C-alpha cells in the first residue's frame, strides 16, 4: 500500500478513530481533528509522533480549519486523502424539531464538510491529485420514519459528492460519498445524537422508531474495524466509486430503494415521451 497523508475530521471516536488506528498500523501518515485535543491523545496514547498529528479544530470556523490544513501540509509535505467524518444525528418528526436544532445539524453534517473541501482544494489542485471521502449515511439514500432532518442533511452529502466528483475529476482528484448502515460506534449515544423539542401524541407511529434504534446501541450489526478497512481500500483504488454503501443493512436498504424507484419510474411514466399517462 502506497504511503499517503490522511486528514480525518471527528477522529476521537467511532469510525474516525477506527480509521486512524488502522492507518497507523499500516504505517500511514495521519492528521486527525477533534474539538478537544485531549480526547485524541487519550484515545491514541501510543500513536507514533512521526506518523500522527493530533489537531484541536473548530470545524465551523474558517480560520481554524485553514490553520489545521496548513499545519498538516507543513508537517507532512502534502495531503492525499481527506475524510469528512465529523457529524451528528438528530431524531424527531419534523414538526417537533426546533429550527435551531435543524440548522445545527446541517452545520455539522453538510456545511462543515463544504468548508473543509473549500480549504483543502488549493492543496489538491496544486498536486493534481487527492481523494475526498465524505461520510454520509444509508439514511441519506433510503431514509426511515422519525429521522427526516438527518436524512435531508446526509442526502445533501451524497448530492454534493456526486457533482463535486465530476467537477474535480479533470484535476486528478477523486470524490466518494460513503453511506454506512448501523455500525458499533457511539452514534446512538447522547454525545452524537439529539432529540429536539417536545413530542406530540399525533406522531405515535413515529416515536417507536427512536426507541428501536436506541435499543441497539452497542449491538449494531456493523464492525467499525471492517468499515475502516473498506474506506482505506477505496482510497487505494485507482478508480474509486462515487458512492459506496457499507454494511449488509445498507446494501439491503439501498437495493429496496432502487427497486422502489424502478417501479415508480416504470409505472408512472410513459417511457416513450415521459408524459404522465392520462388513464
N, C-alpha and C positions, 0 to 999 in steps of 0.2 A: 504493500500500500504506500502510495506516494505521501511524503510528509507535507502536511498543509497547516495553515494558520486558521483556526476557527474562532469566531466571535459569537458567543452564545448569551442571549438575554434570559433572565429568570432562571439562573443556573444553580440556585441553592437548594432546590428540591425537585421532586418529580422527574419528568422526562429530561429536563435540563441537566439535573445532577447525574442521572444515569448516563447521559450522553458524555458529560465531562469525564466521568470515571472511565468509561470505555475508551475514550480518545487518549487519555493519559496512559492507560495500559498499553495502547498501541503506538506509543511514542510520538503522538501528535502534539502540536503546539496550540494552547487554548487560552483565550481571553474570555473570562466569564463575568457576567454582571449580576449584581444583586442590589436591592435598596439599602441593605446593611452589610458592610464588608465582613463583619464578624461572623455572619451566618455562613458565608462561603468558606472562611478559614476554619470554622468548626466542622463543617461538613466534609472538608478535604484537608485534614491536618497533615497528611503525609505527601501532599502533592509536590512534585519536584519543582523547585523555583525556576529552573531553566526552561520548563515546559508550560508552567501555569502562571497566568497573570490575573489575579482577582481584582475586580473593579467595583467600587461603590458608585452607582449611577442612578440618577433620577431620570427615568426614561421619558418623562413628559417634558423635560427641559432640554431645549435645543443645545445650549452650551455644554451641558453635562454629557449628552450623547456624543457631540462632536469631539469633546475632550477625550472621552474614553476610546474613540476610534483612532484619534491621533496618537494616543499613548500606545495602543496596540500596534500601530504601524511603526512607531519609533522603536519599540522593543523587539518586534519580530521581523520588521522589514517588509511585510506585505500582509494582505488579508485575503484569504481564499474562499472561506465559507462563512456566511452569516446566517445564524439560526435565530429567527424571531420566535422565541418560545414563551416569553412572559405574557401573562394574561390571567383572567379570572372569569368565573361563571356567575350567572345570575338566573334565579328562578322566580316564577310567578306569572300569572296571567297578565297580559299587557296592561289591562286597566288597573291592576293592583300595584304596578311598579311606579314609584315616583320618577319623574322625568330626570331628576339629577342623578339617580342611580343608573338609569339607562345611558345617560351621557357618560358617566364614569366608566361604564362597561365598554362603550365604544372607544373611549380614550385609551384604555388598556389593550383592547383586542384588535383595533384597527388603526387608530391614529398613531400609537407608539410604533408599530411596525413601519408605517409610512415614513415617520420621522427618521427611524434608523436607516431605512432604504435611501432616503434623500441624502443623508450624511455620509453613507458609505459608498454611494455610487461614484464620486470622483476618484476614489482609490481603485475601484474595479474598472472604471473606464480607462484609466491610465495603464493598467495592467493588460487590458483587453482579455480579461479572464475573471472567473469568480462564479460563485453559486449562492443564490439567496434562497433559503429554505424557510417558509412561513408555516408555522404550526397552526392549523385550523382545527377542525373537528368534524366528525361524521355529522354532527348536528348542523354544520354549515351546508351540507348537501342533502341530508334527509333528517329534518328536524322532528322533534317529538313534542307532544302537548305539554304545556307548562314551562317551556323554555324558549319562548318566542324571541325575546330580546337577545338572548345569547345566540340563537340560530341566525338572526339577522347579522350580527357582528361577525360571526365566523363565516357566513356566506359571503360577506364582503371581502374577507381574506382570500377566499378562493377566487372570486371575481378579479380582485386586484392582481393576484399571482398569474392568472391565465393571460391577462392582457399585458402585464409587465414582461412576461416571458417573451412575448412577440416583439415588444419594444426594444429589449436589450440583447436579444439573440444575435443580431448583426455585430454587436460589440464583443462577442465571445463569452457572454455571461448567461448562465442558466438560472431558471427560477422554478421552484417546486413548492406547491402547497401540499402539506401533509394533513390528512384527515384521519386522526386516530379514533378508535372506538373507546371502550372503557378499559383503562389500564390502572394498575395498582399504584397510584400516586396519591398526593394529598389534595387532588382536585375537589373531592367531596367533603373536605373539612372546612371549618369556618374561616381558615386562612385564605382560601381560594374561592369560596362560594358565598354569595349573599342572597338573601330573600328580602325584597324591599316591600314596604307598605303593609297595610292590614289586609288579611284575606277576606274575601266576600263569599257568602254562602252560595250565591248563584254559580260559583265555579267549583262546586263539589266534585265534578267529574275531572277537574284539572289537578287538584291538590294531591290525589293519590300517586301521581307521577313523581312528585317530590319525595314522598315517603319511600317509594320504591327505590329511587336512586340513592337516597341517603342510607338505606338499609344495606347496600352492597359495598359501603366504604371499607376498603382493605380487602375485599373479596372479589374485586373486578377480575374479569377473565384474562385481561392482557398483562403480559410481563414487560415492565419498562426496560429491562435489560435487552430483551429481544427487539423492542421498538428502537432503542438506541442503535443497535446493530443494523437495523434496516435503514435508518437515516444515514448512517455512515456509508452503507453500500450505495445508496442513491447519490451521495456526494462524490463517490468514487467512480460513478458510471460516466462513460463518455457521452451518452445520450440519455440523460435522466428524464423521467416523466414530469409533466407539468402538474399532475395531480396524483397523489399516492394515498390509497386507503390502507390503514394499518389495523390489523386485528380481524378475526373472523366475524365479529359482530358488525364492524364497519363494512366489511365486504357484503354481508347479508343485507344490511340496510340499504347500501348503495345499489345492490342488484335489484332489490324490491322497488326502489325508487325508479330505476331505469325501466323496469317492466311497466310501472305505472305511467311513466312519460310516453313510452311506446304506445300503450293503449290510448292515452289521451290524444296523441297526435293522429293515430290511425282512425280513431272513432269520431273525432271532432271535425276533421278537415278532409276535403276532397284533395287527394294528393296531386291531382292534375292542375289545379289552379289555386289551391289553398283557400277557397271560399267556404264559408260556413254553410253546410247543407241546409236547405230550406224545408226539409221534411219535419 
